[in-house]
Amino acid sequence: MTENVIVGKTDKTEARLWQNSKKVILALQHLIAMFGATVLVPILTGFDPSVALFSAGLGTLIFHLCTKGKVPVFLGSSFAFIPVILTVKEMYNGDLAYAQGGMVVAGLIYIFLSFLIRKIGVENIQKYLAPQVVGPMIIVIGMNLIPVAFGNARENLLVAGITLGIALLVNFKGIGIFKQLSILIAVTAGYIVSFKMGITDTSVVKEAAIFAVPAFRLPKFDIGAITIIAPVVLAVFMEHLGDITTNGQVVGQNFIEDPGLNRTLLGDGLATTIAALIGGPANTTYGENTGVLAITKNYDPSVLRLAAVFAIVLGFVSKIGVFLSTIPTPVMGGISLMLFSMISLIGVKTIKANKVEFNWKNIIVMGTILILGLGSGIIENKFGITIGIPINDTVKISGLSFAAIVGIILNAVLNRREKSN
């Protein structure tokens, strides 16, 4: 009898160790998928990548605290702020502290919006988010990111193709833990191939210090910088809405309702404010995050929190951070092609699962969102014509944000009779 009890305890201990090991591996995979985009923003703007990693991890933990640990989200550096950060940087002779001040205010506006939405009631907002609006929004998120992924993959199509092919093979043919680790396996294989081909430079890893304190710094506040940066909040609000909605569609839960849009906005706002206070770029929800969830089918928020802890540690362990930065661009491009394609597929599934009726009203709503969301950027690049709402000289609501606003209004007008019924 005693022997059976000991064996039973041993089995439980082994099972617990396996589960914990599995979480660690999944968290590392998630961090790798998020790493490239998170450090790219500080590289482009001049912020310290280690601070960006630290603030992304800290911001993610704050987000989970605000959302009761229910939403499987990892926050990363926001691309939407890049143009205004560069403008302010030039205005103030390269002093990014003034850009930080503007982002602190932007984060506070997000926090104000969260309280406003709580007052209005999430249900009053949610009734405007019909499947014929949400589905095309999700498709636009994925489709707008695919050209970025292809641009990265194009640097070496062979490496990108091998990485993508292995990821798809493991994802569709793999079983158990191997299927869930398709991204990590593919990135590892792509890295090895890149190393063999001589396109990976590992010398920087040897030269890097093991530990280094990130270059934290305080913000400076000036009304000029604030008026340029703060309005970006109006442009990224709809992106936040789209990302949280997409996340919920993948997981099979309505996060707009529970824990509530007010809580997700509060988490995003606090994360951005704190990041800017310590010298990092604004934080935001990420399409890569949703893509990883869709592929791995692992929706455990604790895995994301563990990834956040790893990001915080990584901010101080510069050698590991430098090693991850040596992952070749085409490897990440190949993986990103799969991640972003999955997001668009989720949008199609959303329309299908909700049995959206393809009447003339819904077709107009969906077509308008798709055309504005996907076509406005092309028109601006080709002809220099901006389709959107200008906020100031550097900020405008365009692309997905503008398409979502028009789609919501159009659907409310065309389908008002159905709503009243």
VOVO-526136 format. One record per residue (C-alpha): residue in three letters; x negated, y, z negated. Coordinates in steps of 0.2 Angstrom, whole numbers, padded with zeros to 4 digits, always signed. Layout:
BEGIN
AlaXYZ/...
end
This chain:
BEGIN
Met+0000+0000+0000/Thr-0014+0012-0005/Glu-0023+0008+0011/Asn-0008+0012+0022/Val-0006+0029+0013/Ile-0025+0033+0016/Val-0023+0028+0034/Gly-0007+0039+0036/Lys-0016+0054+0029/Thr-0031+0051+0040/Asp-0019+0050+0055/Lys-0011+0067+0050/Thr-0028+0075+0047/Glu-0034+0070+0064/Ala-0018+0076+0072/Arg-0019+0092+0064/Leu-0037+0094+0069/Trp-0033+0090+0087/Gln-0019+0103+0087/Asn-0030+0116+0080/Ser-0044+0112+0093/Lys-0031+0113+0107/Lys-0025+0130+0101/Val-0043+0136+0101/Ile-0046+0130+0118/Leu-0030+0138+0125/Ala-0034+0154+0116/Leu-0051+0155+0124/Gln-0043+0151+0141/His-0030+0165+0139/Leu-0044+0177+0134/Ile-0054+0173+0149/Ala-0039+0176+0160/Met-0037+0193+0152/Phe-0055+0198+0151/Gly-0058+0205+0168/Ala-0044+0217+0169/Thr-0047+0223+0151/Val-0065+0228+0153/Leu-0063+0234+0171/Val-0053+0250+0165/Pro-0067+0256+0153/Ile-0080+0252+0166/Leu-0071+0263+0179/Thr-0067+0277+0166/Gly-0083+0277+0156/Phe-0076+0270+0139/Asp-0086+0257+0130/Pro-0080+0239+0135/Ser-0084+0232+0118/Val-0072+0245+0110/Ala-0059+0241+0123/Leu-0060+0222+0119/Phe-0059+0226+0100/Ser-0044+0238+0102/Ala-0035+0225+0114/Gly-0037+0212+0101/Leu-0032+0223+0086/Gly-0018+0231+0097/Thr-0011+0213+0101/Leu-0011+0209+0082/Ile-0001+0225+0079/Phe+0011+0221+0093/His+0014+0204+0085/Leu+0017+0211+0068/Cys+0030+0224+0075/Thr+0039+0210+0085/Lys+0040+0198+0071/Gly+0027+0186+0079/Lys+0040+0181+0092/Val+0034+0188+0109/Pro+0019+0179+0117/Val+0010+0194+0123/Phe-0009+0199+0124/Leu-0011+0218+0126/Gly-0025+0224+0138/Ser-0032+0241+0145/Ser-0019+0250+0155/Phe-0023+0254+0173/Ala-0009+0267+0174/Phe-0020+0280+0164/Ile-0035+0279+0175/Pro-0031+0294+0186/Val-0027+0305+0172/Ile-0042+0300+0161/Leu-0054+0304+0176/Thr-0045+0321+0179/Val-0047+0325+0160/Lys-0065+0318+0160/Glu-0070+0330+0174/Met-0061+0345+0166/Tyr-0070+0343+0150/Asn-0088+0340+0157/Gly-0087+0321+0154/Asp-0081+0322+0136/Leu-0069+0307+0135/Ala-0064+0312+0117/Tyr-0051+0324+0125/Ala-0044+0310+0135/Gln-0042+0300+0119/Gly-0032+0314+0111/Gly-0020+0314+0126/Met-0018+0295+0124/Val-0015+0297+0106/Val+0000+0308+0110/Ala+0006+0296+0123/Gly+0006+0282+0111/Leu+0016+0293+0098/Ile+0029+0297+0112/Tyr+0031+0278+0115/Ile+0034+0276+0096/Phe+0047+0290+0097/Leu+0055+0281+0111/Ser+0056+0265+0101/Phe+0066+0274+0087/Leu+0077+0283+0100/Ile+0081+0266+0108/Arg+0085+0259+0091/Lys+0097+0273+0088/Ile+0105+0271+0105/Gly+0106+0252+0103/Val+0097+0239+0114/Glu+0114+0232+0120/Asn+0118+0249+0128/Ile+0102+0248+0138/Gln+0103+0229+0142/Lys+0120+0231+0151/Tyr+0111+0240+0165/Leu+0098+0226+0167/Ala+0108+0214+0178/Pro+0099+0200+0186/Gln+0100+0208+0203/Val+0090+0222+0196/Val+0078+0212+0185/Gly+0074+0199+0198/Pro+0068+0211+0211/Met+0058+0220+0198/Ile+0049+0205+0193/Ile+0045+0201+0212/Val+0038+0218+0214/Ile+0027+0216+0199/Gly+0019+0200+0206/Met+0018+0206+0224/Asn+0010+0222+0220/Leu-0004+0213+0211/Ile-0007+0200+0224/Pro-0017+0212+0236/Val-0029+0216+0221/Ala-0032+0198+0218/Phe-0035+0195+0237/Gly-0047+0210+0237/Asn-0057+0201+0223/Ala-0056+0184+0232/Arg-0062+0191+0248/Glu-0079+0194+0241/Asn-0082+0176+0244/Leu-0067+0166+0251/Leu-0076+0149+0249/Val-0078+0152+0230/Ala-0061+0159+0228/Gly-0053+0145+0238/Ile-0062+0131+0228/Thr-0057+0140+0212/Leu-0039+0142+0217/Gly-0038+0124+0225/Ile-0044+0116+0208/Ala-0032+0126+0198/Leu-0017+0121+0209/Leu-0023+0103+0209/Val-0025+0102+0190/Asn-0009+0111+0188/Phe+0002+0100+0199/Lys-0007+0083+0197/Gly-0014+0085+0179/Ile-0006+0078+0164/Gly-0006+0083+0145/Ile-0019+0095+0139/Phe-0028+0095+0156/Lys-0013+0102+0165/Gln-0012+0116+0152/Leu-0031+0120+0154/Ser-0030+0122+0173/Ile-0036+0140+0172/Leu-0051+0136+0161/Ile-0056+0121+0171/Ala-0054+0130+0188/Val-0064+0145+0181/Thr-0078+0133+0175/Ala-0079+0124+0191/Gly-0079+0141+0201/Tyr-0093+0147+0190/Ile-0104+0132+0192/Val-0101+0133+0211/Ser-0106+0151+0211/Phe-0121+0148+0201/Lys-0127+0134+0213/Met-0124+0146+0227/Gly-0135+0159+0218/Ile-0121+0173+0217/Thr-0121+0173+0198/Asp-0134+0183+0188/Thr-0136+0175+0171/Ser-0152+0185+0167/Val-0142+0199+0159/Val-0136+0186+0146/Lys-0154+0183+0140/Glu-0158+0202+0139/Ala-0142+0206+0129/Ala-0142+0207+0110/Ile-0133+0194+0100/Phe-0124+0207+0089/Ala-0120+0225+0092/Val-0108+0238+0084/Pro-0096+0245+0097/Ala-0097+0264+0101/Phe-0082+0269+0091/Arg-0078+0288+0091/Leu-0064+0300+0086/Pro-0053+0309+0098/Lys-0052+0328+0101/Phe-0036+0337+0105/Asp-0032+0350+0118/Ile-0016+0355+0125/Gly-0023+0355+0143/Ala-0028+0337+0141/Ile-0012+0332+0132/Thr-0001+0339+0146/Ile-0010+0329+0159/Ile-0010+0313+0150/Ala+0005+0312+0140/Pro+0018+0311+0154/Val+0011+0295+0160/Val+0022+0287+0147/Leu+0037+0291+0158/Ala+0029+0281+0172/Val+0024+0266+0162/Phe+0040+0264+0152/Met+0048+0254+0166/Glu+0033+0243+0168/His+0034+0239+0150/Leu+0052+0235+0152/Gly+0048+0224+0167/Asp+0034+0215+0159/Ile+0044+0211+0143/Thr+0059+0205+0153/Thr+0047+0194+0164/Asn+0039+0187+0148/Gly+0057+0182+0142/Gln+0062+0174+0158/Val+0046+0163+0158/Val+0049+0158+0139/Gly+0068+0156+0141/Gln+0072+0170+0128/Asn+0079+0187+0129/Phe+0065+0198+0120/Ile+0074+0214+0125/Glu+0088+0208+0113/Asp+0077+0199+0100/Pro+0066+0206+0093/Gly+0072+0220+0103/Leu+0065+0233+0116/Asn+0063+0245+0102/Arg+0051+0234+0093/Thr+0040+0230+0108/Leu+0039+0248+0112/Leu+0034+0252+0094/Gly+0020+0238+0095/Asp+0014+0245+0112/Gly+0014+0263+0106/Leu+0005+0259+0090/Ala-0008+0249+0099/Thr-0011+0263+0111/Thr-0012+0276+0097/Ile-0025+0266+0087/Ala-0035+0261+0102/Ala-0037+0280+0107/Leu-0041+0285+0089/Ile-0056+0273+0089/Gly-0062+0277+0107/Gly-0053+0264+0118/Pro-0042+0266+0133/Ala-0023+0264+0131/Asn-0016+0247+0129/Thr-0001+0239+0138/Thr+0007+0222+0142/Tyr-0001+0213+0156/Gly+0005+0203+0172/Glu-0010+0191+0169/Asn-0003+0186+0152/Thr+0014+0181+0160/Gly+0005+0172+0174/Val-0004+0161+0161/Leu+0012+0157+0151/Ala+0020+0152+0167/Ile+0006+0140+0172/Thr+0002+0132+0155/Lys+0020+0131+0149/Asn+0012+0135+0132/Tyr+0023+0149+0124/Asp+0016+0148+0106/Pro+0013+0166+0100/Ser+0000+0160+0088/Val-0011+0155+0102/Leu-0011+0174+0108/Arg-0015+0180+0091/Leu-0030+0168+0090/Ala-0035+0175+0107/Ala-0034+0192+0099/Val-0045+0187+0085/Phe-0058+0181+0098/Ala-0057+0198+0107/Ile-0060+0207+0091/Val-0075+0196+0087/Leu-0081+0197+0105/Gly-0082+0216+0103/Phe-0097+0213+0091/Val-0105+0198+0099/Ser-0112+0206+0114/Lys-0120+0191+0121/Ile-0104+0182+0124/Gly-0096+0197+0131/Val-0110+0199+0143/Phe-0109+0181+0148/Leu-0090+0182+0152/Ser-0094+0198+0162/Thr-0105+0187+0173/Ile-0090+0177+0179/Pro-0090+0181+0198/Thr-0076+0192+0205/Pro-0071+0179+0218/Val-0068+0166+0204/Met-0056+0178+0195/Gly-0049+0183+0212/Gly-0044+0165+0216/Ile-0036+0162+0199/Ser-0027+0179+0200/Leu-0019+0174+0216/Met-0011+0159+0207/Leu-0006+0170+0192/Phe+0002+0184+0202/Ser+0011+0172+0214/Met+0019+0164+0199/Ile+0026+0180+0193/Ser+0034+0184+0210/Leu+0041+0166+0209/Ile+0049+0169+0192/Gly+0058+0184+0200/Val+0066+0173+0213/Lys+0070+0160+0200/Thr+0079+0174+0190/Ile+0090+0178+0204/Lys+0094+0160+0208/Ala+0096+0154+0190/Asn+0109+0168+0186/Lys+0118+0164+0202/Val+0118+0182+0209/Glu+0131+0184+0222/Phe+0124+0190+0238/Asn+0137+0203+0242/Trp+0134+0219+0251/Lys+0132+0229+0234/Asn+0119+0217+0227/Ile+0110+0216+0243/Ile+0108+0235+0244/Val+0102+0235+0226/Met+0089+0221+0228/Gly+0083+0228+0245/Thr+0081+0245+0238/Ile+0071+0239+0223/Leu+0060+0228+0235/Ile+0057+0242+0248/Leu+0053+0256+0236/Gly+0043+0245+0225/Leu+0033+0237+0239/Gly+0033+0250+0252/Ser+0031+0267+0244/Gly+0012+0263+0240/Ile+0009+0258+0259/Ile+0018+0274+0265/Glu+0008+0285+0253/Asn-0009+0276+0259/Lys-0005+0277+0277/Phe+0004+0294+0279/Gly+0001+0303+0263/Ile+0019+0304+0259/Thr+0023+0302+0241/Ile+0040+0293+0237/Gly+0044+0296+0219/Ile+0046+0309+0206/Pro+0032+0321+0202/Ile+0029+0325+0184/Asn+0014+0336+0186/Asp-0001+0338+0198/Thr-0009+0321+0193/Val+0006+0311+0187/Lys+0021+0305+0197/Ile+0034+0291+0194/Ser+0032+0280+0209/Gly+0030+0262+0214/Leu+0039+0250+0202/Ser+0044+0263+0190/Phe+0053+0273+0203/Ala+0060+0258+0211/Ala+0067+0252+0195/Ile+0075+0269+0190/Val+0083+0270+0207/Gly+0089+0251+0206/Ile+0097+0253+0189/Ile+0106+0269+0194/Leu+0112+0261+0211/Asn+0118+0245+0202/Ala+0127+0255+0189/Val+0136+0265+0203/Leu+0140+0251+0215/Asn+0145+0238+0202/Arg+0154+0250+0189/Arg+0170+0242+0192/Glu+0163+0225+0188/Lys+0156+0232+0172/Ser+0172+0240+0166/Asn+0181+0223+0169/
end
